[in-house]
Amino acid sequence: MITMQRGPQPADFADVRATNLAVVLRYVRGHAPCSRAEIAATTGLNKATVSSLVADLIERRLLRETGLTEHRIGRPATMLVLDGSPYAAIGIEVNADYLTAVAIDLAGQQVLSWRRSFAGLTSSPAQAATAIAALGRRAVNRVLKEDRRVLGLTVGVPGLVSPDGVVIMAPNLGWRDVNLRDIVNRALGEPGFPVAVDNDANLAVLAESRYGAFAGSQNLIYLTGEVGIGAGIISDGQPLRGHRGFPGEIGHITIDPQGPPCACGRRGCLEAIAGITAIIARVLPEVAGDGDITDLQPEVDEVVRRARAGDPAALHALDDVGRALGQGVSILANLLDPEVIVLGGYFVPLAPWLLPPVEAELRARRIGPDTGSPQVVASILDHGAAATGGAATILDHIDAGRLPRP
């Protein structure tokens, strides 16, 4: 008996069409306004196929026509731009002292931005999860009231997060094994859109790569500037995820073995020396001695005020912190060779005093300094970078072909 060997089977037509729809959508995102002829010429799809795909995307209200252009040879062409106004993606960022919710439409326009105080340092995991879920529910309801469809919701947390949405460890929040995705899902009534949880730095670097000053950079690192310090990494154009999804925990490299204790249980970690609460303790010892700080913004503002006034203690402390941060930055630079390293969060208002010692330390420790060092800059995004990145991950899924149905 002869057994026939079956070769590779042709791809399902629906899969091919979904892929081609995503190709057209991505092209318009990057080149709008553009014509059907331009799409066909650049993508290699024939004109009839492009016309069919565009009609489908217009029906789904992902694209819209925006009139004619006459600045071309031949007949005027009908131009296309992203629509996406009926849709929104939601991101939530969790920090020690605040929660941020952001919603953006398919074209990347922000349609909602909230910041709420949050006693993350003193709340139990159950209390914190309840507050996060409540904010998510409010954001979803606001989007629905504006007659938009929610495409998905992503929560960014400063800690180790498993692929199934369990926060394995968030030292600065005191969390271990918190199934945050299930909690938020239940609070939203098991919605018909995906809910995900990820590390805040992983999400923030996606926001920087889409909307920051160095958008499109193929090698980019984002450092969170909160109680903890995490690194989100784009390497060769792709997010660096690691084996278990836990890359970028630069806050727990040892800078000084005899240094202050860290929330992770070790001593002398970078975030124990250069995290925001460590900076406040150095510059404002009278405040740090009053117990747990539940709102960091007023203290950061006071640090900035003293630095601007030329207070010697404040300037000395910020220089020390900047040099410690520079040690961490130099390790990242030597390992990953990025084009730019972005300081985010509360590091942004402190950047005028932190950047000079960071750059000096980087020059001193950089391997091959004659070939140049990466730029170190302050983020132009606000405190909602991880929330924006959480929403952007939903848009990435759309660009990859997971399109909403008409």
C-alpha positions in Angstrom: 0.0 0.0 0.0 1.4 3.4 -1.0 0.7 6.3 1.4 0.6 9.6 -0.3 2.6 12.3 1.4 0.6 15.5 1.7 2.5 18.7 1.3 1.9 22.1 2.9 -1.8 23.0 2.8 -2.9 26.3 1.3 -3.6 29.0 3.8 -7.2 29.5 4.6 -8.7 32.3 2.5 -10.0 34.1 5.6 -6.5 34.1 7.1 -5.0 35.5 3.9 -7.7 38.2 3.7 -7.1 39.1 7.4 -3.4 39.4 6.8 -4.0 41.6 3.7 -6.4 43.8 5.6 -3.8 44.3 8.3 -1.2 45.2 5.6 -3.4 47.9 4.2 -4.3 49.2 7.6 -0.6 49.5 8.7 0.3 51.2 5.4 -2.4 53.9 5.9 -1.3 54.3 9.6 2.2 55.1 8.4 1.5 57.1 5.2 -1.9 58.8 5.5 -3.3 60.5 3.6 -2.7 58.0 0.7 -4.6 56.6 -2.3 -5.6 53.1 -3.2 -3.1 53.3 -6.1 -0.3 54.1 -3.7 -1.2 51.2 -1.5 -1.2 48.8 -4.4 2.1 50.1 -5.8 3.9 49.8 -2.4 2.4 46.6 -1.0 2.4 44.6 -4.2 -1.3 43.8 -3.9 -3.3 44.3 -7.1 -5.6 47.2 -7.5 -8.8 45.2 -7.4 -7.7 43.4 -4.2 -6.8 46.8 -2.6 -10.2 48.3 -3.6 -12.0 45.3 -2.0 -9.8 45.5 1.2 -10.3 49.2 1.5 -14.1 48.8 1.1 -14.0 46.2 3.9 -12.0 48.6 6.2 -14.3 51.5 5.5 -17.3 49.3 6.3 -15.6 48.4 9.6 -15.0 52.2 10.1 -11.3 51.7 10.4 -10.6 53.9 7.3 -12.4 56.8 5.8 -12.1 58.8 2.6 -11.0 62.4 2.9 -11.6 64.0 -0.4 -9.5 64.3 -3.6 -5.9 65.4 -4.2 -5.0 67.1 -7.5 -1.2 67.3 -6.7 -0.4 64.3 -8.9 -0.1 63.3 -12.6 -3.4 62.1 -14.0 -6.8 62.0 -12.5 -7.4 63.2 -8.9 -7.3 60.4 -6.4 -9.5 59.8 -3.4 -7.4 59.9 -0.3 -7.7 57.6 2.7 -6.9 58.2 6.4 -7.4 56.2 9.6 -10.9 56.5 11.1 -11.2 54.3 14.1 -13.4 56.8 15.9 -16.0 54.1 16.9 -13.3 52.2 18.9 -11.1 52.8 21.9 -8.4 50.8 23.7 -7.9 51.3 27.5 -4.7 51.2 29.5 -4.4 51.5 33.3 -1.1 52.2 35.1 -0.6 51.1 38.7 1.9 53.0 40.9 2.6 53.3 44.6 0.7 56.6 44.9 -1.5 56.9 41.9 -3.5 55.1 39.2 -3.8 56.4 35.6 -6.4 55.4 33.0 -5.9 56.3 29.4 -8.1 55.5 26.4 -7.0 56.1 22.8 -8.8 55.6 19.5 -7.4 53.6 16.6 -5.7 56.7 15.2 -3.8 57.2 18.4 -5.9 60.1 19.6 -6.4 60.3 23.4 -10.0 60.2 24.3 -9.7 59.8 28.0 -7.0 60.6 30.6 -7.5 60.3 34.3 -5.2 60.2 37.3 -6.4 59.2 40.7 -4.6 59.0 44.0 -4.0 55.5 45.2 -2.6 54.3 48.6 -0.6 51.5 47.0 2.0 51.5 49.7 -0.6 50.9 52.5 -3.4 48.9 50.7 -3.7 45.2 50.9 -3.6 43.3 47.5 -7.3 42.8 47.7 -8.0 46.5 48.4 -5.6 47.6 45.6 -7.2 45.1 43.1 -10.6 46.4 44.0 -9.5 50.0 43.3 -7.9 49.1 40.0 -11.0 47.2 38.9 -13.3 50.1 39.8 -11.2 52.5 37.8 -11.3 50.1 34.8 -15.1 49.8 35.1 -15.5 53.6 35.1 -13.2 54.0 32.1 -15.1 51.3 30.2 -18.5 52.9 31.0 -17.2 56.3 29.9 -16.0 54.9 26.5 -19.3 53.1 26.0 -21.3 56.3 26.8 -19.4 58.0 23.9 -20.8 55.2 21.6 -17.4 53.6 21.1 -16.6 49.9 21.2 -13.9 48.9 23.7 -11.2 46.9 21.9 -9.4 45.7 25.1 -8.0 46.8 28.4 -4.4 46.3 29.7 -3.1 47.0 33.2 0.5 47.9 33.8 2.0 46.9 37.2 5.4 47.5 38.7 6.4 43.9 39.2 6.9 40.5 37.7 3.8 39.5 35.7 3.2 36.0 34.2 1.8 35.6 30.7 -1.6 34.7 32.2 -2.0 38.0 34.1 -0.8 36.9 37.6 1.3 39.4 39.4 3.9 37.0 40.8 5.8 39.7 42.8 5.5 43.4 43.2 7.8 44.2 46.1 7.0 47.9 46.4 3.3 47.1 46.6 3.7 44.1 48.8 2.0 41.8 46.3 2.6 38.1 45.7 0.6 35.8 43.4 -2.2 38.2 42.8 -4.4 37.1 39.9 -5.1 40.6 38.8 -6.5 39.7 35.3 -9.1 37.4 36.8 -10.1 40.1 39.4 -10.5 42.8 36.7 -12.3 40.4 34.4 -14.9 39.5 37.1 -15.3 43.2 38.0 -16.1 44.0 34.4 -18.6 41.2 34.2 -16.5 39.0 31.9 -16.6 41.5 29.0 -16.5 40.6 25.4 -13.0 42.2 24.9 -9.6 41.0 26.1 -8.2 42.0 29.5 -4.4 41.7 30.0 -1.8 42.5 32.7 1.8 43.3 32.0 4.9 44.9 33.6 4.7 48.7 33.6 8.1 49.3 32.0 7.3 46.9 29.2 4.2 48.9 28.4 5.9 52.3 28.8 8.6 51.6 26.3 5.9 50.7 23.8 4.3 54.1 24.3 7.7 55.7 23.8 8.3 53.8 20.6 5.0 54.9 19.2 4.5 58.4 20.6 7.7 59.6 22.3 10.4 62.0 21.0 12.3 59.0 19.6 9.3 57.2 18.1 10.4 54.5 15.6 13.8 54.0 17.2 14.8 50.4 16.8 16.9 50.3 20.0 15.2 52.1 22.9 15.2 51.7 26.6 12.7 53.3 29.0 13.5 53.6 32.8 10.5 54.0 35.1 11.1 56.7 37.7 8.8 55.7 40.6 9.4 54.0 43.9 10.9 51.2 41.9 13.0 51.4 38.8 12.3 49.1 35.9 13.5 49.0 32.3 11.4 48.5 29.2 13.5 47.4 26.2 13.1 47.6 22.5 15.9 45.8 20.7 16.2 45.6 16.9 12.7 46.9 16.7 11.1 44.2 18.9 10.2 44.3 22.6 12.6 42.2 24.7 10.5 39.8 26.6 13.0 37.2 28.0 12.3 33.6 28.7 9.6 34.1 31.4 8.6 37.7 30.5 10.6 39.2 33.3 13.4 41.3 31.6 14.5 44.7 32.6 14.6 44.4 36.4 17.4 46.8 36.6 16.2 48.2 39.9 17.5 45.1 41.7 21.0 45.1 40.5 23.4 45.7 43.4 25.1 49.1 43.3 26.4 49.1 46.9 26.5 45.8 48.9 26.6 47.8 52.1 23.8 50.1 51.0 20.3 50.6 52.3 17.8 47.7 52.4 15.5 47.2 49.4 11.9 46.0 49.4 13.0 42.9 47.6 14.9 41.8 50.8 18.5 42.6 49.5 20.7 45.5 50.2 22.1 48.3 48.0 19.8 47.7 45.0 19.6 50.5 42.5 16.1 51.5 43.4 16.9 51.5 47.1 19.5 54.2 46.3 18.0 56.0 43.3 14.3 55.3 43.5 12.0 58.3 44.2 11.4 57.4 47.9 15.2 57.1 48.3 15.6 60.6 46.8 12.9 62.0 49.1 14.6 60.4 52.1 17.9 62.0 51.2 16.6 65.5 50.4 13.7 65.7 52.8 14.6 63.6 55.9 12.1 65.4 58.0 9.3 64.2 55.6 10.6 60.6 55.3 10.7 60.4 59.1 6.9 60.8 59.3 6.2 57.3 58.1 4.9 55.9 54.8 4.4 58.5 52.1 1.2 57.9 50.2 1.4 60.8 47.7 4.8 61.4 46.3 4.0 64.4 44.0 4.2 67.1 46.8 7.5 65.8 48.0 9.0 65.6 44.5 7.8 69.2 43.9 9.6 70.2 47.1 12.8 68.5 46.0 12.6 70.4 42.7 12.0 73.7 44.6 15.0 73.2 46.8 17.2 72.2 43.8 16.2 75.3 41.9 16.9 77.4 44.9 20.5 76.0 45.0 20.1 74.2 48.3 23.5 72.4 48.8 22.1 69.3 50.5 19.5 68.8 47.7 22.1 69.3 44.9 24.6 67.0 46.6 21.9 64.3 47.0 20.7 64.5 43.4 24.3 64.3 42.2 24.9 61.2 44.2 21.6 59.7 43.0 22.5 60.6 39.4 25.8 58.8 39.6 24.2 55.7 41.0 21.6 55.8 38.2 24.4 56.3 35.8 26.0 53.0 36.9 22.8 51.2 36.1 22.4 53.0 32.8 26.0 52.1 31.8 25.3 48.4 32.5 22.2 48.6 30.1 24.3 50.5 27.5 27.1 48.0 27.5 24.8 45.0 27.4 22.2 46.2 24.9 23.8 49.1 22.9 20.7 51.2 22.7 20.3 54.4 20.6 18.6 56.2 23.4 17.7 55.7 27.1 14.6 57.6 28.3 14.0 58.5 31.9 10.3 58.6 32.8 8.0 59.1 35.7 9.2 61.3 38.5 12.7 61.3 37.0 11.3 63.8 34.4 11.0 66.9 36.7 14.3 65.9 38.3 16.1 65.5 35.0 17.9 68.9 35.0 19.9 67.7 38.0 20.1 63.9 37.3 21.1 63.9 33.7 24.6 65.5 34.0 25.9 63.0 36.5 24.2 60.1 34.6 25.9 61.2 31.4 29.2 61.6 33.2 29.0 58.1 34.7 28.0 56.7 31.3 31.0 58.3 29.6 33.3 56.9 32.2 31.9 53.4 32.2 31.0 52.9 28.5 32.9 50.3 26.6 34.3 51.8 23.4 33.6 55.5 24.4 35.2 56.7 21.2 32.3 55.2 19.2 29.8 57.3 21.1 27.3 56.7 23.9 23.5 56.5 23.7 21.6 59.6 24.3 20.0 59.8 27.8 16.9 62.1 27.8 13.8 62.8 29.8 10.5 61.5 28.5 8.1 63.9 26.9 5.2 61.7 27.9 3.3 62.3 31.1 2.9 60.0 34.1 0.5 57.8 32.0 3.2 56.3 29.8 2.5 52.8 30.9 -1.2 53.3 30.6 -0.8 54.7 27.1 1.5 51.7 26.3 -1.2 49.4 27.6 -3.7 50.8 25.2 -1.2 50.7 22.4 -0.7 47.0 22.8 -4.4 46.6 21.8 -3.7 48.7 18.7 -0.7 46.4 17.9 -3.1 43.5 17.9 -5.4 45.3 15.4 -2.4 46.1 13.2 -1.4 42.4 13.3 -4.8 41.4 11.8 -7.1 40.9 14.8 -9.7 43.3 13.4 -13.0 44.2 14.9 -16.0 42.9 13.1 -18.3 45.3 11.3 
